[in-house]
Amino acid sequence: MADPNRTPPRDDRVAAAPGPANAVVVPVVEERVEVGSEITPAGTGRVRIEVEQGRERVDLADVREEYQPSVHAIGRPVDARRDAYLDGDDVVIPVYEERVVIERRLFLKEEIRLRRGRHVFHQEQDVPVRRERAVFERLHADGSWREVPLSPGAPVAEHTEAHPSAAARE
Protein backbone atom coordinates (compact mmCIF):
# COMPACT_ATOMS: atom_id res chain seq x y z
CA MET A 1 0.00 0.00 0.00
CA ALA A 2 1.19 3.48 -0.78
CA ASP A 3 2.35 5.74 1.98
CA PRO A 4 0.06 8.80 2.11
CA ASN A 5 2.77 10.96 3.65
CA ARG A 6 5.25 10.21 0.95
CA THR A 7 5.58 12.70 -1.91
CA PRO A 8 5.46 11.28 -5.40
CA PRO A 9 8.70 11.23 -7.40
CA ARG A 10 9.30 14.38 -9.30
CA ASP A 11 9.23 14.34 -13.11
CA ASP A 12 11.66 16.90 -14.49
CA ARG A 13 9.46 17.45 -17.47
CA VAL A 14 6.64 18.69 -15.28
CA ALA A 15 7.38 22.13 -13.91
CA ALA A 16 5.49 24.32 -11.59
CA ALA A 17 3.93 27.22 -13.35
CA PRO A 18 3.74 30.65 -11.92
CA GLY A 19 0.28 31.29 -10.70
CA PRO A 20 -2.00 29.19 -8.52
CA ALA A 21 -0.24 26.72 -6.26
CA ASN A 22 -2.07 23.72 -7.72
CA ALA A 23 -1.25 24.48 -11.38
CA VAL A 24 0.98 22.02 -13.24
CA VAL A 25 2.46 22.57 -16.71
CA VAL A 26 2.47 19.53 -18.99
CA PRO A 27 4.69 19.80 -22.07
CA VAL A 28 3.14 18.90 -25.46
CA VAL A 29 5.24 16.61 -27.62
CA GLU A 30 4.91 16.27 -31.40
CA GLU A 31 6.37 13.47 -33.47
CA ARG A 32 7.02 13.88 -37.20
CA VAL A 33 7.53 11.19 -39.79
CA GLU A 34 9.31 11.92 -43.02
CA VAL A 35 8.82 9.58 -45.95
CA GLY A 36 11.22 9.54 -48.83
CA SER A 37 12.38 7.27 -51.57
CA GLU A 38 15.76 6.35 -52.83
CA ILE A 39 16.47 5.06 -56.28
CA THR A 40 18.84 2.13 -56.28
CA PRO A 41 19.59 0.07 -59.34
CA ALA A 42 18.19 -3.43 -59.09
CA GLY A 43 19.55 -4.61 -62.39
CA THR A 44 19.72 -3.77 -66.04
CA GLY A 45 17.59 -5.20 -68.78
CA ARG A 46 16.93 -4.48 -72.41
CA VAL A 47 14.35 -5.45 -74.98
CA ARG A 48 15.13 -5.89 -78.63
CA ILE A 49 12.90 -6.85 -81.50
CA GLU A 50 14.00 -9.60 -83.85
CA VAL A 51 12.40 -9.73 -87.27
CA GLU A 52 12.20 -13.12 -88.93
CA GLN A 53 11.50 -13.36 -92.64
CA GLY A 54 9.83 -16.39 -94.11
CA ARG A 55 7.31 -17.51 -96.68
CA GLU A 56 3.82 -18.82 -96.20
CA ARG A 57 1.57 -20.61 -98.63
CA VAL A 58 -1.87 -19.00 -98.94
CA ASP A 59 -4.94 -19.93 -100.97
CA LEU A 60 -6.05 -17.10 -103.25
CA ALA A 61 -9.52 -17.16 -104.84
CA ASP A 62 -9.66 -15.72 -108.35
CA VAL A 63 -13.32 -14.98 -109.19
CA ARG A 64 -14.28 -14.33 -112.81
CA GLU A 65 -17.70 -13.53 -114.20
CA GLU A 66 -18.60 -14.28 -117.80
CA TYR A 67 -21.71 -13.44 -119.83
CA GLN A 68 -23.07 -15.77 -122.52
CA PRO A 69 -25.59 -14.04 -124.84
CA SER A 70 -28.68 -15.75 -126.28
CA VAL A 71 -31.56 -14.27 -128.33
CA HIS A 72 -35.19 -15.25 -127.67
CA ALA A 73 -37.93 -14.30 -130.19
CA ILE A 74 -41.01 -12.79 -128.49
CA GLY A 75 -43.22 -11.03 -131.11
CA ARG A 76 -46.01 -9.73 -128.84
CA PRO A 77 -47.43 -6.22 -128.56
CA VAL A 78 -46.56 -4.10 -125.52
CA ASP A 79 -47.85 -0.79 -124.18
CA ALA A 80 -44.53 0.87 -123.28
CA ARG A 81 -40.79 0.45 -123.49
CA ARG A 82 -38.91 -1.09 -120.59
CA ASP A 83 -35.25 -0.58 -119.64
CA ALA A 84 -32.84 -3.48 -119.18
CA TYR A 85 -33.59 -5.52 -116.05
CA LEU A 86 -32.39 -8.51 -114.02
CA ASP A 87 -34.19 -11.85 -114.13
CA GLY A 88 -32.34 -14.09 -111.66
CA ASP A 89 -28.77 -14.39 -112.98
CA ASP A 90 -29.85 -13.08 -116.42
CA VAL A 91 -29.55 -9.49 -117.60
CA VAL A 92 -32.47 -8.96 -120.00
CA ILE A 93 -32.14 -6.28 -122.70
CA PRO A 94 -35.45 -5.80 -124.60
CA VAL A 95 -35.33 -5.01 -128.36
CA TYR A 96 -38.40 -3.23 -129.85
CA GLU A 97 -39.73 -2.60 -133.33
CA GLU A 98 -42.69 -0.72 -134.62
CA ARG A 99 -44.99 -2.51 -137.04
CA VAL A 100 -47.50 -0.84 -139.25
CA VAL A 101 -50.86 -2.43 -138.88
CA ILE A 102 -54.05 -0.58 -139.35
CA GLU A 103 -52.92 1.17 -136.31
CA ARG A 104 -49.44 1.61 -134.99
CA ARG A 105 -48.53 -0.70 -132.06
CA LEU A 106 -45.34 -1.42 -130.25
CA PHE A 107 -44.23 -5.06 -130.38
CA LEU A 108 -41.60 -6.74 -128.27
CA LYS A 109 -39.67 -8.40 -131.03
CA GLU A 110 -37.04 -10.28 -129.00
CA GLU A 111 -35.01 -10.24 -125.84
CA ILE A 112 -31.31 -10.65 -125.53
CA ARG A 113 -30.40 -12.50 -122.37
CA LEU A 114 -26.95 -12.43 -120.86
CA ARG A 115 -26.51 -15.32 -118.42
CA ARG A 116 -23.96 -14.59 -115.77
CA GLY A 117 -21.74 -17.49 -114.77
CA ARG A 118 -19.29 -17.34 -111.90
CA HIS A 119 -16.12 -19.37 -111.87
CA VAL A 120 -13.77 -19.53 -108.90
CA PHE A 121 -10.24 -20.74 -109.48
CA HIS A 122 -8.09 -21.55 -106.47
CA GLN A 123 -4.37 -21.39 -106.58
CA GLU A 124 -1.76 -21.57 -103.88
CA GLN A 125 0.94 -18.98 -103.85
CA ASP A 126 3.94 -18.35 -101.64
CA VAL A 127 3.87 -14.86 -100.14
CA PRO A 128 6.58 -13.24 -98.01
CA VAL A 129 5.70 -12.62 -94.36
CA ARG A 130 7.55 -11.00 -91.45
CA ARG A 131 7.14 -11.93 -87.82
CA GLU A 132 8.47 -9.87 -84.92
CA ARG A 133 9.59 -11.39 -81.64
CA ALA A 134 10.47 -9.44 -78.51
CA VAL A 135 13.65 -10.65 -76.76
CA PHE A 136 14.19 -9.59 -73.14
CA GLU A 137 17.79 -9.75 -71.96
CA ARG A 138 19.33 -9.17 -68.53
CA LEU A 139 22.86 -7.92 -67.80
CA HIS A 140 24.72 -10.39 -65.58
CA ALA A 141 27.58 -9.75 -63.15
CA ASP A 142 30.16 -10.99 -65.66
CA GLY A 143 29.03 -8.25 -68.12
CA SER A 144 27.27 -10.60 -70.54
CA TRP A 145 23.70 -10.22 -71.75
CA ARG A 146 21.53 -13.34 -71.53
CA GLU A 147 18.02 -13.85 -72.83
CA VAL A 148 15.30 -14.30 -70.22
CA PRO A 149 12.71 -16.84 -71.44
CA LEU A 150 9.22 -15.41 -71.14
CA SER A 151 5.83 -16.99 -71.36
CA PRO A 152 3.07 -14.87 -72.95
CA GLY A 153 1.33 -12.56 -70.47
CA ALA A 154 3.74 -13.25 -67.59
CA PRO A 155 5.44 -10.26 -65.92
CA VAL A 156 9.18 -9.97 -66.59
CA ALA A 157 9.99 -9.78 -62.85
CA GLU A 158 8.89 -13.39 -62.35
CA HIS A 159 11.56 -14.58 -64.78
CA THR A 160 14.56 -12.56 -63.65
CA GLU A 161 17.32 -13.18 -61.17
CA ALA A 162 18.30 -10.69 -58.49
CA HIS A 163 21.00 -8.29 -59.63
CA PRO A 164 24.38 -8.80 -57.84
CA SER A 165 24.25 -5.29 -56.35
CA ALA A 166 20.78 -5.99 -54.94
CA ALA A 167 22.02 -9.22 -53.31
CA ALA A 168 24.93 -7.31 -51.70
CA ARG A 169 22.54 -4.81 -50.08
CA GLU A 170 20.44 -7.52 -48.40
C-alpha positions in Angstrom: 0.0 0.0 0.0 1.2 3.5 -0.8 2.3 5.7 2.0 0.1 8.8 2.1 2.8 11.0 3.7 5.2 10.2 1.0 5.6 12.7 -1.9 5.5 11.3 -5.4 8.7 11.2 -7.4 9.3 14.4 -9.3 9.2 14.3 -13.1 11.7 16.9 -14.5 9.5 17.5 -17.5 6.6 18.7 -15.3 7.4 22.1 -13.9 5.5 24.3 -11.6 3.9 27.2 -13.4 3.7 30.6 -11.9 0.3 31.3 -10.7 -2.0 29.2 -8.5 -0.2 26.7 -6.3 -2.1 23.7 -7.7 -1.2 24.5 -11.4 1.0 22.0 -13.2 2.5 22.6 -16.7 2.5 19.5 -19.0 4.7 19.8 -22.1 3.1 18.9 -25.5 5.2 16.6 -27.6 4.9 16.3 -31.4 6.4 13.5 -33.5 7.0 13.9 -37.2 7.5 11.2 -39.8 9.3 11.9 -43.0 8.8 9.6 -45.9 11.2 9.5 -48.8 12.4 7.3 -51.6 15.8 6.4 -52.8 16.5 5.1 -56.3 18.8 2.1 -56.3 19.6 0.1 -59.3 18.2 -3.4 -59.1 19.6 -4.6 -62.4 19.7 -3.8 -66.0 17.6 -5.2 -68.8 16.9 -4.5 -72.4 14.3 -5.4 -75.0 15.1 -5.9 -78.6 12.9 -6.9 -81.5 14.0 -9.6 -83.8 12.4 -9.7 -87.3 12.2 -13.1 -88.9 11.5 -13.4 -92.6 9.8 -16.4 -94.1 7.3 -17.5 -96.7 3.8 -18.8 -96.2 1.6 -20.6 -98.6 -1.9 -19.0 -98.9 -4.9 -19.9 -101.0 -6.1 -17.1 -103.2 -9.5 -17.2 -104.8 -9.7 -15.7 -108.3 -13.3 -15.0 -109.2 -14.3 -14.3 -112.8 -17.7 -13.5 -114.2 -18.6 -14.3 -117.8 -21.7 -13.4 -119.8 -23.1 -15.8 -122.5 -25.6 -14.0 -124.8 -28.7 -15.7 -126.3 -31.6 -14.3 -128.3 -35.2 -15.3 -127.7 -37.9 -14.3 -130.2 -41.0 -12.8 -128.5 -43.2 -11.0 -131.1 -46.0 -9.7 -128.8 -47.4 -6.2 -128.6 -46.6 -4.1 -125.5 -47.8 -0.8 -124.2 -44.5 0.9 -123.3 -40.8 0.5 -123.5 -38.9 -1.1 -120.6 -35.3 -0.6 -119.6 -32.8 -3.5 -119.2 -33.6 -5.5 -116.1 -32.4 -8.5 -114.0 -34.2 -11.8 -114.1 -32.3 -14.1 -111.7 -28.8 -14.4 -113.0 -29.8 -13.1 -116.4 -29.5 -9.5 -117.6 -32.5 -9.0 -120.0 -32.1 -6.3 -122.7 -35.4 -5.8 -124.6 -35.3 -5.0 -128.4 -38.4 -3.2 -129.8 -39.7 -2.6 -133.3 -42.7 -0.7 -134.6 -45.0 -2.5 -137.0 -47.5 -0.8 -139.3 -50.9 -2.4 -138.9 -54.1 -0.6 -139.3 -52.9 1.2 -136.3 -49.4 1.6 -135.0 -48.5 -0.7 -132.1 -45.3 -1.4 -130.2 -44.2 -5.1 -130.4 -41.6 -6.7 -128.3 -39.7 -8.4 -131.0 -37.0 -10.3 -129.0 -35.0 -10.2 -125.8 -31.3 -10.6 -125.5 -30.4 -12.5 -122.4 -27.0 -12.4 -120.9 -26.5 -15.3 -118.4 -24.0 -14.6 -115.8 -21.7 -17.5 -114.8 -19.3 -17.3 -111.9 -16.1 -19.4 -111.9 -13.8 -19.5 -108.9 -10.2 -20.7 -109.5 -8.1 -21.6 -106.5 -4.4 -21.4 -106.6 -1.8 -21.6 -103.9 0.9 -19.0 -103.9 3.9 -18.3 -101.6 3.9 -14.9 -100.1 6.6 -13.2 -98.0 5.7 -12.6 -94.4 7.5 -11.0 -91.4 7.1 -11.9 -87.8 8.5 -9.9 -84.9 9.6 -11.4 -81.6 10.5 -9.4 -78.5 13.6 -10.7 -76.8 14.2 -9.6 -73.1 17.8 -9.7 -72.0 19.3 -9.2 -68.5 22.9 -7.9 -67.8 24.7 -10.4 -65.6 27.6 -9.7 -63.2 30.2 -11.0 -65.7 29.0 -8.3 -68.1 27.3 -10.6 -70.5 23.7 -10.2 -71.7 21.5 -13.3 -71.5 18.0 -13.8 -72.8 15.3 -14.3 -70.2 12.7 -16.8 -71.4 9.2 -15.4 -71.1 5.8 -17.0 -71.4 3.1 -14.9 -73.0 1.3 -12.6 -70.5 3.7 -13.2 -67.6 5.4 -10.3 -65.9 9.2 -10.0 -66.6 10.0 -9.8 -62.9 8.9 -13.4 -62.4 11.6 -14.6 -64.8 14.6 -12.6 -63.6 17.3 -13.2 -61.2 18.3 -10.7 -58.5 21.0 -8.3 -59.6 24.4 -8.8 -57.8 24.3 -5.3 -56.3 20.8 -6.0 -54.9 22.0 -9.2 -53.3 24.9 -7.3 -51.7 22.5 -4.8 -50.1 20.4 -7.5 -48.4 
